[in-house]
Amino acid sequence: MKTLIIEDDHRVSGALAAYLTKAGYSPVRAPDGDSALEALGADTEVVLLDLGLPDIDGVDLCRRIRHQTDVPIIIVTARSRVQERIKGLRAGADDFIVKPYDVRELVARIEAITRRSQSIRPWLSEAWNSDELGVQIDFVGREVTVDEQRVELTRKEFDIVALLARYPGVAVPRERIIREVWNTDWHGFSRSLEVHIASARRKIDKEPFIETVRGVGYRLSGL
C-alpha cells in the first residue's frame, strides 16, 4: 500500500517509513507541500499529513489534496487543540492523531480508514433517487447530484449520506453513524459528525434533506 508521509522532520519521517516498510507498506516521504503534491498519484492509498510544513500550512495542503483526490487523509501533528482538529476535518481530513503517538495505534488507524474506504458498496441497488428534491445518490460512482449538477462531497460526507440512504425515512442513531463511518465507538467523534453533517447540508442545499431527529440521530427525507 503506497503511503505518502508528508513530514518536514527527516528523523520522524525516516523512523515512521522504516516501521511502515516492515509492516508491509510502501511509504513515500515528502518534506513539504510542493514535493507532496508531486508525489501524490492515483496509486496513493493513504496520506499521513503533518500540519507544520515549511512552505504551506498543513490545513491548506489538506484542502488542496482533497480537491484533487478522494484518498484517505490522516493528520499527524503536535497541534492538539480541538479547533485544529475541526479545521483539519473541515478541510477534508478523515482522521486526526496527536504527537507523540504509539505507531501501532497509527497503523491501526490506517487499517481502519482504508478498510472503511474500500468497504463502501452499493446496497440493493446502484443508486437512490428523490424525485421530490431532485437529489440522486450514486453508490457505484460515489457521487451526489442535485438537479443534475454534481455536488462535491468529501469522503466522510458521502459515507454519511450513503449510510443514511440505506434507511430512507428512518432515524439512524448518531452512535451507529460514528461506528460505521469512523469505525470507532468513541463518542469524541460526535462533534466531527455534526461538522460533516452541516457541511453536507450546505453543499446539497435542499431542505429538508438531512433531518435531525432530536435525541436519536439523523435521517434522509424525500427518498
N, C-alpha and C positions, 0 to 999 in steps of 0.2 A: 504494500500500500504506500503510494507516494505521499509523504507528509512534508508540507512546507513549514519550516521553522523560521519565523521572522523575529529575529532577536539580535540586538547590536552588541551584546556581551558575548565575545567569542568563546570564553570559557564555559559559559552557561549553555550556549547552543551546541558546543562541541560535546559536552558531557551528556546532554539530552539526546543528541544524534547518535552517540555511541550506544546508549541504553536502548533507544528505539531500534537500532540496527540489530542488536542482539534479540530483541523481541519480535523480529521478523518484518519490521517496517523498512521503507526506503526513504530516509529523510533527506531533504534538500535544505540547505541553510542560506538565509538571506539576511544581511546585516542592516538593511534599510529598505525604505519603501520602493525606490526605483528598482533595485535588484529583485525585490519580492514580486513586483508586477511582471518583470521579465521572466521569472522562474515559474510563475503561475501558468498552468496549462490545463488542457482538457483531461489529462491523466492525474491531476492533483486531486486527492481524495479527502484530505483534511488540512486545514490551516491552523497553526498554532501561532498566535499573534501577540507580541509584546506591545504595550501602548507607548512606551518611552523610546521612540526611534529618533535618530539624529536629523532626518530630513523631512519628516512629516509626522503629525500626531497620529497615533495608532487608531483612534476612532475614525479619523478622516480616511485612513487607509482601509479600514474595515468597510466603510461605506463604498469606497471605490471598488474593492474586491466584490462586494455584494452586487454592485451594478453589472459586473462582468460575468459572474458565475453564481451558481446556487450551492457551491461547495460548502460543507460544514466548517464553521469557524469557531475555534475556542480561544478566547482571550486569556493569555497567561501573563499576569502583571503583578507588580508590587502595590498598585493602587487598590486600596481595599474599601474606599468609601462607597456607600450604596449608590450615590449619584453617579459614580464612574461606571458601575455595573449597568445602571439604567441607560446611560449614554451608549455603552457598547451594544446592549441588546437592541436599542432603537436603531443603531447603525447597521444592524443585520447579523450580529453575532448569535451563535446558537447556545453557547455556554461560557462560563467565566470561572477561572480558578486563580486564587491569590498566592503569590510567592510569599514565603517559601512553602513548597508543597511536597508531598510524597509522590515521587514519579510513578509509583504504582497506581495511585489514585488518578493521575493524569492519563495513564494508559487505559484505565477502566472507563474514564470519561470518553476517550477516543473511541473505544469499542462500543460504548453505549450510543454515542451520537452517530457513528457510521452505521451501526445496526439499525437505528431508527430511520436514518435517511434512506436505507435500502429496503425497508420493510413497507413503505407506503405503496399500496397496490389498489387497483380498483376493486370495489366491493359490489357484488351483484350485477353491476352494470359499469360501463365506462364513463358515465357522466350523470350528473344531476342537473335538472333544469327547473327554473322558476319562471314560468311564463308571466306570472303576475308582476314580478320585479325586474324581469329581463336579465336575470343572472344565470350563468352556466358554469358548472364546476367540472372540469375535465380531469379525471383521476389519472388517466394514462399520460397525458401531456403535462400534468401538474400546472394547469392554467385556470384562471378565473376570468371570465369575460362578463362585462356589464354593458348591455345594449350593443353587443357585438364588438366592444372595444376591450382589449386585453388590459387587465389590472395587474400591475407589478407587485406581487406579494413576496415577502421573504419566505424562506423555507419554513420557519416556525409558523408564520401567519397562515400559509397554505395548509400545513399539517393540522392546525386547529380547525380551520374552516372545513377541511375534508373530514375530520373526525366528527364534527357536528352534523355534517351531511349524511353520515351513516345512520343517524337517528333524527330524521326531519320532524320538527314539531315537538320533539321530546327534550326535556331539560337534561343536559349531561352534567353531572357533578364536577365541580372545579377539581376535586381530588383525582377524578378519573382522567380529566384532560391533562393534568400535570404528569400523572403516571405514564400515560401513553405517549405524550408528545415530548416530555423531557426525560422519560424513562427513570423516574425517581418518585419516591413518596414524600420527599422533603417539602414541607409547606412553605419554605423560604422562597419558592418559585411563584407564590401566589401573586406577588406584585409584578413579576415578569409576565405572568399570564394576562393581567389587567392591561399592561402596556401593549402587548401584542394584539389583544382584542381591540383596544382603542385605535391602534394603527390600522388594523384590517377594516374596521368600520369606516374610518376616514377615507381609505382608499376605495372601498367598494361604493360608499356614498349612496346607499339605498336603505331607507328606513321603512319598517323595522326588520332588517335582515338578520343581524345577530342580536338577539334579545337577552337581557339579563334577567334571570329568574332568582329573585331575592332569596338568600339563604340556601340556594342549591348550586346554581352554575349558569350555564348559557344554553341557548337553543337557536336553531335557524327557523325562520318563518318563511312562508311563501314558497315552500318546496312541495 
